[in-house]
């Protein structure tokens, strides 16, 4: 266990923890933080178990966690940190991008890929500083809460916060349906034609966009999407799913009356809740 480059004690300085089982990578991140966030105090931990002990003994504002660590890995460590009375903000730094969805589902603030890019780290630091400032100002917290609530309301436009997963682009007027979506796949942003999307599926805090068998993520809720999509072309089939009508091959019904949609060019089968089965009944 080592302390960081900023060794002078300053109670007002942000307290950062770096947990990584690779000594060189720990030192590299520490040096970058010393350059871009010089007022911060850094502490190093060589694995997840040491990091957890440190967080139980003292309070940190931000924890930079590697995901692939022996014993207690980064995702497991974050779950443990969330049990603390005042858990730190968490940023993952890893060479593997397949864990991005899990990281954001656990409410990580950011996700940095190794080798670290200085510009990307600076963006992350800016975001962390904004979050820490909000925690220190009750009025800012209230505004942040109002913004979150507005995203959950069906009439919300869903403007994306800085550096968060991209949102659906809002329609330019109440009568113009949604045409394009900005969606993330790993660390890449894609501009998707709505006409190519087979279905939207709610997944915890995110919505999966399935297009030609490829999955992307957005933060717009199903309720907001329902308001923005053309209702003649996209049907909501249960509380967490909207399907493109042209993508439907057939509707199957079992002996219990349950309906399932089979899609034309997509292996996923979608269940239809009873509240929406009237859409598929013959007249």
N, C-alpha and C positions, 0 to 999 in steps of 0.2 A: 504494500500500500504506500503510495507516494502522494505528496501534496504538489500543487501546481506551480506554475511559474509566478503567479501573482500571490506571493506569500504573505504580504502585509495584511494585517487584520483590519477589515473595514466592514462593520456591521451592515452598512447600507449597500454594499456591493452584492451583485447577484452571485449565488453560490452554485457552482456547476460540478457535476460528477461525471466522470468518463469511465465507463466499464467496457473493457475490451481485453481479451486474453492474449492479444498480440502486442508486446511492449512497444515496438516501433510505431504501430498504428496509434496506440495511446498517445505517445509523445508527439506524433505528427498532428493529431487533432488538437492536442493541448497547445502546441506552438501556433497553430492557426487561430485558435480562440484568443490566445494572448495578443495576437496581432489585430484581430478584428473586433475583439470585445475586451480591451485592456483592463477595464475596471472590474472585471469578473474575477472571482476566486475559484480556482479549479482544484479538484481532488481526483486522484486516480485509483481505480480498483482493477485488479487483475482477473476477476471473474464475477459471475453473478452472485455467488454466495457472499463474497466480500462486499459487493455493492449493496446488497440487502442489509447486511449488518451495519454498514455506515449510515444508511438511510434510517435505520431504526434508532441509531444513536444521536444523529443530528439531522437538521432539516436542510434540504437542498431545494433550490428553485427550479433547476433543470437537470435532467439526467440524460446523457448521451449513451445509448446502450447498443452494443453489438448484439446481433441476434444469435449467431452461431458461437456459443460459448459452452465449454464443458460443464457438466452438472446442471446448474440453473441457467437456462438460456434466456435470451432477452425477452421473449414473449412471456415466459413463465415469470420472469422477474417483474415485468410490468403488472401482471395480475397480482403479485404480492404487494407491490408498491401501492396499488389502488386501495389496499386495506388500511393504509396509514391514515392518521387524522388529517395530515396536510401533505398529500403526495406531490412529488415534483412533476413539472411538465416533462414529457418524455419525447426524445428524438431518437430514432433508430438510425444507426450507421452500419451498413452491411454490404457485402459484395453480391448478395443474392436478392433479386427483386421479386421473387415469387411470394414473399411474405408481406407484400405491401398491403394487401386487402386486410389480412389479419391485424396488421399494425394499426390501421386506421379504425378498424372495428373496435379495437381496444382504446381508442381515443388518443393515439399518439399524435403529437403536434406536427411532426414532420418525419420524413423518411429520406435519408441521404445514402446514395450509392457510392461505394468505394471503387476506384480511387476518388477521393473527395475533390470536387471542383470548388475553387475559391469563390466564384460568383454565386454558386448555389448555396454555399455555406453562409455567405453574407445575407442572402435572402432569408435563410432560416433564422439567423440571428435577429434580423429586423422583425420577423414575425414573433419570435420569442420575447423580444423587448416590448412589443405591443401587448402581448398577452400578460406579461408581468405588470405592465402599467395598468391594465384593466383590473388586475387583482388588487392593486393598491388603491384604486379609486372606485368607491361605491357607485358613483354616477356612471362611470364607464361600464361597470358591471351591469347596471340596469339597462343601459343602451344595448350592450351585447345580448342580454336576455331578450330584449324586444326584437332584435334582429333575428335571433333564433326562432322566436315565436312566429315572426312574420313568414319565415320559410316553411313553417308547418301549416299555415292557413291556406285553404284552397285558392284564395285570390292572390297569394304572394307571387311576385315575379321571379324570385329565386336568384338574385344576383350573387355571384360567387365571391367569398372572401379571398383575400390575397393568399396565394400559394396553396389554397385548398383544392380538393378535387373539383374539376370543372363542372359547371352547372349547364343545364339546358338553356339555350338562348331563348329568351322570352319573345313572344309574338309582338309585332310592332303595333298592333291594334287588337281590339276585342274580337273583330271579325276575321282577322287573318290567322289561319292555323299555323302551328309550328312546322317549319320546313327543315331546319338544320339543328344538329345537336353537337356541342363540344363535350366529348367524353374521354376519360382516361383509360389507358390500358398499360399497366405497369407505370413507367415514367414518361410515357408518350401521350400527347394529346391528339385526338383524332376528330376531324370534322365529318360527321355522319349525316347522310341524307336520310331523313325520317322515313322516306318511302322504302328504304332498304332494311328497316328494322322489323324483325319478326315479332318480338314482344318485349315488354318491360316488366321486370320482376323485382318487387321490393325485397331488399336484403338488409335487415337491421337498419343502420343509419344511412345506407346507400341504396341506389336502385341499379340493378343490372340491366344493361341494354344488350340484347342479343341480336346480332346482325350477321346473317350468313354463317351461323355457327360460331362466330367470334363474340366474346363477352367483353363489355366495357363498363365503366362505372361512372355514375353521375350522383349528385346529391339532391336532385329534385325529387320530391315525393310523388307517389302515384296520383294522389289527389290533385296536385298542381298540374301534372302531365295531362290528366283527364280534361282539365280546363283548357289546355293549350292545343291539344290534338284535334284533328277533324273527326267528329263523332261518327261520320259516315264511313270512315276508313279504319278507325281504331275503336275496338270495343273493350270495355272493362269487363272481365269475366269473373273476377273475385276481388276482394279488398286489396290484394297485393299484386295484381297482374292486369296488364292491358295488352291485347294482341292485335296485330294487323289483320284485318279481315281477309285480305288477299293471300295471306300466308296459310290459311286454314285449308287442309285437304278434306277432312271429314270430322264428324262428331260421333263418338262412340258412347253408348249408354249400357251400363251393366244391369244385372238383375235387381239391384237395389235403387236404381234410378240415378246413379251418379254419372255425370257427363265428363268426358275427357276429349280434348281436342288433339287431333293428329295433324301435324304441320306438313307442308309440301316438301320443303328442302331443309328441314331441321329435325334432328332426332328427338328433341325434347317434347314430351307430352304434357299438356297443361290441363289441370283440373278446372271445372266450371262450378262455382258455388251455386246453390239452389236459388239464390237471389237474382242470378243473372241467366238462369236456364231459359227464361222466356225468349231470349235473343235467338235461340236455336230451335224453337218449336215451330212446326208447320201450321200455317193458317188456312 
